[in-house]
Amino acid sequence: MTDWPLATDSMEADVATRWRGMLFRSLCASAVLLIAFPAHGHHSWTAGYLEDQSVWIQGTVVEFHYQNPHAWLYVSAPDRSGAMAKYGAEWANPSRLIQQGITRTTLKPGDTVILTGSPPRDPSEYRLHLKKIERPADGWTWSGPGGVR
């Protein structure tokens, strides 16, 4: 006979209960991380743009990327030296834009537009945080959360 105790049904049940508890805690922790991760990915506009300043450019629409997380409007416009450059205007996400009447066909390549927005923190970058768009050809205007005018 050995000095080791023999396993009993109650001991096996206790081990199974502990494993279930660890599994439950692990799943809960994973769920919290998965829920929190997307919130961590969003950024502040002030991280990339000088939100207390405003600039405008007039140019021709080259591309309109209507996609998450933010739509981007690209225009060809002269830079400070007069040379043509491609500027990117970071906009809201498509779900917000659709609520304001903006669809993927609202702006088309070739449209002449005037963009107003916040300049980038790095002045060598050709981009802005879009606040207003005007399309002089037909008088169409979008301005902030209020949408189309």
N, C-alpha and C positions, 0 to 999 in steps of 0.2 A: 504494500500500500504506500502511496506517495503522500508527501506533506502538502501538495498543491490542492487547493479546493477544486472541486469539480464544477464546471459551468452548469448553471441552472437556467430554466426558462426565464426566470425573472431577471437574471443577469443579461441574457440576450435581449430582452425587451428594453432594459435600461440603455444598452448600447444603441439599439435602433432608435430610441427616443432622442438620445444625444445627437445622433447623425441627422435626424430629421430637423432638430433645432438648429444645427450648424448650417444645414442646407437652406432653411428658411431665412436665417440671418444673412447668408451670402446673397440670396436672391433679392432680399430687401435692399441691401447695400448696392447691388448692381443696378437695381431700378432707380435708386436715388441718383447714382452717377449718370445714368442714361438720360434722366430727366433734366439734370442740371447742366449737362454738357452743351446742348444747343444755346442755352442762355449765356454761357461763357463765351460762345463764338461771336455773339453780336458785339459791335463796337460803338463807340461814341463818335459822332460826326466831328467833334472838336479834336479828336486824335489825328485826323488827316487834313482838316480844313480850318481856315481862319474864319470861324463863324461870325465874328464881329465885323467882318469886312465884306465888301460886295464889288464884283467886277462884272463886266458884260462883254460879250463877243458876238459879232455877226458873222455868220458863215453858212455853208451849204451842208445839209445832212448827207453823211456818207453811209452810216450804218445805224440801226436801232436794234439793240439787243434787249429784247423783252423777256428777261429770265430772272430767276431767283439767284442770290438773295436781293439784288438790286438791278433795276433796268439801267442800261447805259445808252446814252445818245452820243454818237460821234459825229463831229462836224469838221469840215475843212475851213480854216480861217487864217488870216495873216497873223503872224506872231509880232513881237515888238519891233523886229527888224524889217518887217514887211514880207518875209518869206512865208509861203503857205505851210501850215502845220495842221496835224490832226489832233483835235481837242476831244477829250472824253468828259461827258457830263454825267455824274453819278446821280441817279434818281431814286425814287422810292421802289418798293417791291411791286411786282405786277398785281398782286391781290389788292393792294391799296390803290394803284393806278386805275384798275378797272372800276372801282367804286367811284372814281372821279371822272369817269368817262374816257379814259385813255386806253386805247387798244393797241395791238401790235401793228395796226395799219394806220394809226393816227398820223404818224410822221413817216415820210418816205424819202429815200435817197433823191437828192435834187432839190428838196424844199429849202428855201432860204429862211433862216431863223435867226432870232436874236435871243441869246441865252444870258440870263443873269443868275449869279450864284456866288458862293463863297470860294475864294481861291485856295489852292493847296498850301500846306505849310512849307513845302519845298517848292520854291519859285521856278525850279528847272522842269517841273512836271506840267504837262499840258492837260490839266483837268480842273473841274470845279464841282462843287456840290450844288446841284440845280435847285433854284428857287422860283424861276419864272422863265417861260418860253413865249415868244411872240412869233407869229408867222405873218409877216406883213402882206403877203399876196392876197389873203382872204380875211385878215383881221382876227384870226384865231389866236387865243391867248390862254395859257395855263399859268396859274399863280398859286403856289403853295397848296395847303390842305383843302382850300375851298374848291380847287379843281378848275374846270374849263369855264371861261367867260366869253 
